[in-house]
């Protein structure tokens, strides 16, 4: 994962208190907005879902993703690039094809941020 991606999604869970833990400062809000902006497009959300549904360690070739959409291959590649820049997926070129996989730690940090404590946790 690149330094830029680590800056966008935060390096560990300790740096990322949940949405209900404390108000966000301007810097953290701007960082999270980049990730949520990447997820704010239906095509990118579907792409992430298709990639993530392969399970942990699962990879998907771009050649498998493109037919699922009524879009050109360059448009799909653009959306994948934005997901990569947001630090949600990563890729590797093998010959003429590019293979993508989800970064589970990035999704875990987002889930942790969005999670609100249950009643039992709030009392404890």
C-alpha positions as a printed NumPy array, in Angstrom:
array([[  0.   ,   0.   ,   0.   ],
       [  1.366,   3.416,  -0.871],
       [  2.088,   6.18 ,   1.63 ],
       [ -0.682,   8.238,   0.016],
       [ -3.194,   5.44 ,   0.601],
       [ -2.125,   5.032,   4.218],
       [ -2.65 ,   8.755,   4.737],
       [ -6.15 ,   8.534,   3.273],
       [ -7.437,   5.627,   5.335],
       [ -5.328,   5.953,   8.48 ],
       [ -2.595,   3.57 ,   9.54 ],
       [ -4.339,   1.674,  12.334],
       [ -7.596,   1.393,  14.23 ],
       [ -6.231,   3.383,  17.183],
       [ -5.975,   6.469,  15.012],
       [ -9.543,   6.124,  13.794],
       [-12.112,   6.586,  16.537],
       [-15.671,   5.77 ,  15.566],
       [-18.115,   8.329,  14.311],
       [-19.811,   8.471,  17.706],
       [-16.573,   8.592,  19.75 ],
       [-15.749,  12.237,  19.107],
       [-16.348,  14.903,  16.474],
       [-14.02 ,  14.695,  13.487],
       [-11.389,  17.344,  13.026],
       [-11.061,  19.014,   9.623],
       [ -8.107,  16.889,   8.521],
       [ -9.675,  13.523,   9.364],
       [-12.971,  14.571,   7.788],
       [-11.154,  15.462,   4.561],
       [ -9.318,  12.106,   4.592],
       [-12.495,  10.101,   5.104],
       [-14.363,  12.165,   2.518],
       [-11.919,  10.919,  -0.15 ],
       [-12.772,   7.333,   0.678],
       [-16.511,   7.932,   0.854],
       [-16.38 ,   9.905,  -2.405],
       [-14.815,   6.872,  -4.072],
       [-17.661,   4.749,  -2.716],
       [-20.292,   7.327,  -3.665],
       [-20.559,   6.173,  -7.263],
       [-22.773,   3.144,  -8.02 ],
       [-20.283,   1.704, -10.527],
       [-17.411,   1.907,  -8.05 ],
       [-19.554,   0.439,  -5.286],
       [-20.486,  -2.492,  -7.538],
       [-16.851,  -2.953,  -8.569],
       [-15.773,  -3.073,  -4.931],
       [-18.543,  -5.56 ,  -4.197],
       [-17.539,  -7.776,  -7.124],
       [-13.927,  -7.769,  -6.019],
       [-14.672,  -8.259,  -2.317],
       [-17.096, -11.112,  -3.   ],
       [-14.149, -13.237,  -4.12 ],
       [-13.328, -13.694,  -0.437],
       [-10.147, -13.074,   1.446],
       [ -7.172, -13.299,  -0.859],
       [ -9.431, -13.562,  -3.899],
       [ -8.372, -11.793,  -7.038],
       [-10.354, -10.671, -10.031],
       [ -9.001,  -9.985, -13.496],
       [-10.196,  -6.787, -15.109],
       [-11.281,  -9.006, -18.001],
       [-13.884, -10.534, -15.637],
       [-15.108,  -7.168, -14.35 ],
       [-15.675,  -5.351, -17.631],
       [-18.487,  -7.605, -18.976],
       [-20.548,  -6.974, -15.82 ],
       [-21.083,  -3.35 , -16.898],
       [-22.42 ,  -1.542, -19.916],
       [-19.296,   0.635, -19.928],
       [-16.071,   0.694, -21.906],
       [-12.919,  -0.914, -20.542],
       [-11.169,   2.482, -20.124],
       [-14.108,   3.72 , -18.021],
       [-13.939,   0.626, -15.814],
       [-10.177,   1.134, -15.459],
       [-10.764,   4.746, -14.413],
       [-13.197,   3.677, -11.69 ],
       [-10.748,   1.015, -10.5  ],
       [ -7.996,   3.628, -10.376],
       [-10.133,   5.803,  -8.091],
       [-10.793,   2.866,  -5.779],
       [ -7.042,   2.194,  -5.689],
       [ -6.261,   5.825,  -4.929],
       [ -8.755,   5.711,  -2.056],
       [ -6.835,   2.744,  -0.65 ],
       [ -9.721,   0.288,  -0.918],
       [ -8.217,  -2.108,  -3.467],
       [ -4.827,  -2.962,  -4.868],
       [ -3.689,  -4.527,  -8.121],
       [ -0.926,  -6.248, -10.003],
       [ -0.236,  -6.397, -13.722],
       [  0.426,  -9.871, -15.113],
       [  1.17 ,  -9.763, -18.787],
       [ -1.589,  -7.817, -20.495],
       [ -4.113,  -8.209, -17.656],
       [ -4.451,  -6.486, -14.304],
       [ -5.684,  -8.398, -11.261],
       [ -7.457,  -6.633,  -8.389],
       [ -8.099,  -7.56 ,  -4.768],
       [ -9.737,  -5.804,  -1.846],
       [ -7.677,  -4.495,   1.067],
       [ -9.539,  -5.963,   4.053],
       [ -7.798,  -3.689,   6.547],
       [ -9.168,  -0.633,   4.741],
       [-12.706,  -1.981,   4.885],
       [-12.214,  -2.944,   8.539],
       [-11.15 ,   0.619,   9.398],
       [-14.202,   2.038,   7.643],
       [-16.46 ,  -0.417,   9.44 ],
       [-14.84 ,   0.491,  12.754],
       [-15.351,   4.176,  12.05 ],
       [-19.044,   3.699,  11.187],
       [-19.752,   1.346,  14.058],
       [-21.716,   2.687,  16.992],
       [-21.516,   1.066,  20.404],
       [-24.32 ,  -1.255,  21.394],
       [-26.268,  -0.58 ,  24.583],
       [-24.251,  -3.241,  26.43 ],
       [-20.941,  -1.693,  25.32 ],
       [-22.066,   1.792,  26.288],
       [-22.816,   0.617,  29.844],
       [-19.53 ,  -1.296,  30.236]])
